[in-house]
Amino acid sequence: MALGVNEQMPILKTSRLSSGISDLDIILEGGYPNPGNIILVGPSGMEKMALAFHFISCAGTSENAYIICGNSSPADIKNKASAIGINLEKDNIYFIDCYSSTLSAGEAKPLPRVRSAPGPGALNDISLAINEAIKESEGKRMRVVFDTLSTFVIYNPQDSIRKFLGVIEGRLKSAGATSLYLIDEGVHDRQTLSLLEHGMDGSYIVLDKGGKYFFTMPELDMPIPIRVGPAGIALL
């Protein structure tokens, strides 16, 4: 058997973490790089989010999964996932909520499996929350989703974002995490996108072609048609 290849399915590499979509795993040779930092760029619709929901929801018992919320509350995210048949109400799925505190000046009621941060501009607090997530996941693999990284970029100076990403990308990868950073298409200029792509281990894109959606990456010869249905993402 070749080193790093799944013995049961030789086309699947063991240095991968499942995307949560079996057909997509075959295209990705087993899933997203593990450990690894991955950018997912796409329109601000459900397709990009659904890919993230699948990735988080398939976390096994030996894994912890985290969603870092920038522009939706944990309740909103769980409701959106539930609407397409994906369950995020699991004991090993956690949230770092950087959104809800921006809606109210009052102290929010603590929620199970939710760690709060003062807002998307509080990068030091977010970094500390990520450190705590790494500590509580010792001995387990981690799945992490930033929903969306674009929000944090908007709230912070570019130099601060560069330093923040430089630190947390290394920490998460050293902890064995696969992290998916969602980027809203059309929000950032080329220079900012280049900054965000620096140090990443993969880049994936959701294309909107007249209301029809496609998944692609540099290694693919042609985009893969996708659709969101009652059971989440389907490859066509």
N, C-alpha and C positions, 0 to 999 in steps of 0.2 A: 504494500500500500504506500502511495506517495505521502510524504510528510505533510501534515496539515490538511488532509482530505478526509471527509466523512466516509467511513468504511461501508456504510449501508447505501449511501448515495454518493458515488465518487465525484459528481459534479458539484457537490456542496462542500465548501471549505469550513474547517472547524474554527477558523479565526473570524467567524461571523456570528452575529446575533440576529435571530429571526425578526423580520419586519412585521410579523403577525399576519402576513398574507402569503399563503403557500405558493401561489403562482409567481408572485414577485420574488420570493426567496430563490426560486430556480433561476430567474434572470440575474439576480444579485449573487449567485453562486453560494447561497446559504443565508443571505441577509446583509445587514449593514456591518462594516468593519468593527471588530471587537478586540481590544478597546479602540475607540475612535471618536472623533468629532466630525459631525456631518452637517452640511448646510442643505436645507430644503427651501428652494425659492419657488414662489407661485402666487397666483391671485389670492385676494383675501376672502376666498369662498371656502366651501366645505371640503373640497378635494384635498387640499394641503393638510387641513386639520384632521381629516379622516385617516390619512396615512400615519399621522402622529398618534391618533387614538388606537389604531391597530397595534402599533409598536408598543405602546404602554400597556394595553390590556392583556397582551399575551405573556406578560412577565410571569415566570414560574415561581414555585415556592422557594427556590434558592436565589431569588432575585428581589431587589427592591426597585420600584419605579417612582419617578418624581416628575411632576409638571410644575415648571416655574411660570406662574401666571403674570403676564404683563398687561393684557387688555381685556381680560374676562375674569370673573370670580370662579373659584372652584365649583360652585353650584351650577353656574352657567355652562362651564366646560362639561361637567357630568351630564347635564341635560342635553347638550348638543350631541354628545356621544351616544346617549341612550336613544335619541331620535333616529339614529341609523343602526340601532341594534348592538351597540358596543357598551359593555358594562365596565365602568371605572370605579364602581363601589366595591373595591376589594381591599383586604387588610394590608396588602403590600404595595398599595398605590398611595402616594403622598403628594401634597401640594405645598409649594412655597408661594404664598399669596402676596404678590406685590401690587395688586390692583384694588382690593376692597378698601384699603385705608385711604385711598384717594377720593372715596365717595362720601365719607363721613368723618367729622372731627371727633366723634365719640369713640370710646374704646370698644372694639369689636369683641363679641362673645367668642371665646376659644372653641374651635371645632376639632373633632377627632381627625388625626392624620393631616392637619393643616398647620403649617408654620408661617406666621405673618411677618412681612417686612413693611417698612414705612411707605414704600412706593418704588416705582421703577427707577427713580433717581438715586436711591439709597444703595449704591453699589457695595459699600463696605458691609452693610447689614445683609445684603443678599449673599455676598461672599462668605460671611460667617454662617449663614443658614446652609449654604452648600457644604461647608466644612462639617457641620453637624450631621448632614445627610450622609456624608462619606464615613464618618465615625460610626453611625448607627447601622451602616451597611457592611461593616467589616466582615469578611468571610463570605460575602455575597456579591454577585454581579449587580451592576446598576444600569438602569435605563433612565435617561434624562431627556426631557423635552422643554425647550424654551419657547413659550407661546406668547408673543413672538419676540424674537431678538430685535426686530425693527422698533418695537416700543421702547426698549432700553436705549437704543441708539438715538432716538428722538429726544429722550429726556436727559441725555448726558453729553458732555463735550467729547469730541472724537478721541482726544488723547486719553481721557479717562476710560472710554470703552476699550481702546487698544490695550491699556494696562490690565483692565479687568479680565478681558478675554485671554490675554497672555498667561495670566495666573490660573484662572479656573479651568481652562482647556488642559493645562498640564496636570493639575490636581485630579481632575476627573479621569483623565486617561491613565494616570498612575494608579488610580483606584480600580482600574479595570472596567470603567464605565463606557458605554456607547451613548453619546449625546447627540440629539437631533435639534438643530437650531433653525426655527422657522423664520423665513425672511419674506416680507411682503413685496411682491413685484411692483416696480415702478415708484417705490418710495425713496430709494437711495440712488445717488449718482455713482458713476463707474469707480471713482476713487474710493468711496465708502465701501462699495461691494468688494473691491480688492482688499481693503483692510480687513473686512469680515472673513473673506476667504483665506487669508493668510493663516497658515498653521492647521487648516482643516485637512481631514483625511479623505474627504469625499464631497462631491457636490451633485445634487439632484434637482431637477426642475419639473414643475407642473406647468404645462403649456395650455393656454386657453385659445383655441382656434375656432372662433365663432360660436362659443357655447359648448363645444366639444373639447374634452380634456385629455391630455396625453402626459405620460410620465417618461422622462428621458434623463440621460446622464452622458458624459463624454464618451464612455466606452460603447454605447449603443449605436448601431448603424441607423436605426430609425426609431422615433418615439412610439411608445406603447399606449394604445387607447385605454382609458380608464373611465369608470362611471361609479358614482355613489348611489347605492340602492338601499333597501331596507336591511341588508346585512353588511353594510359598509362598502368598502372599495371592491370593485370587480374589474379584472383585466379582460378586455374584449378581444 
